[in-house]
Amino acid sequence: MSRAVLSIGSNVGDSLAHLQSVVDGLGDSVVAVSAVYSTAPWGGVEQQDFLNAVLVVDDSALDGYGWLRRGQELETAADRVRTERWGPRTLDVDVVTCGDVRSDDPDLILPHPRAHERAFVLIPWLDVDPDAVLPVDGASTRVDALLALLDEDERAGVHRTELVLNRRSR
């Protein structure tokens, strides 16, 4: 089996519909869906807030590269254009982890190299897996402990919304 954690975000167009397109596009592979969060943009580029969520997905036919390809296909379907690093986007799908796989391949670094620094990943991840762990610098660390290490401003920029992503029943 290939269980992965995906972080999804959007701040261009109908952001909720873009996030829902990921849930719909992954179909029965979706095991769990976090709440939807409104989050301040990360990276210093002036833009509107994002909607973010985390999905836990599982498909024995996909490895980390398979999840990366699926995410990129969904981004393309949402007319994602890569013009500015950390800039606005219709859809962003990041593979945060894929089982215990570690990869230093520039095309797919696993676990995601900055996930432990991003409250918009950690907070929704805890929604779907309160006991989640993330390898950081070679040590598996609880996600809640990593979140506690972040600056208060980083954590305060992430707000749970009333918006819901609907998952197909398995």
Secondary structure as UniProt FT lines:
FT   STRAND          3..10
FT   HELIX           15..26
FT   HELIX           27..29
FT   STRAND          30..33
FT   STRAND          37..39
FT   STRAND          50..58
FT   TURN            60..61
FT   HELIX           64..77
FT   TURN            78..79
FT   TURN            85..86
FT   STRAND          92..98
FT   TURN            99..100
FT   STRAND          103..105
FT   TURN            106..107
FT   STRAND          108..110
FT   TURN            113..114
FT   HELIX           115..117
FT   HELIX           119..128
FT   TURN            130..131
FT   STRAND          133..136
FT   TURN            137..138
FT   STRAND          139..142
FT   HELIX           143..149
FT   HELIX           152..156
FT   STRAND          158..160
//
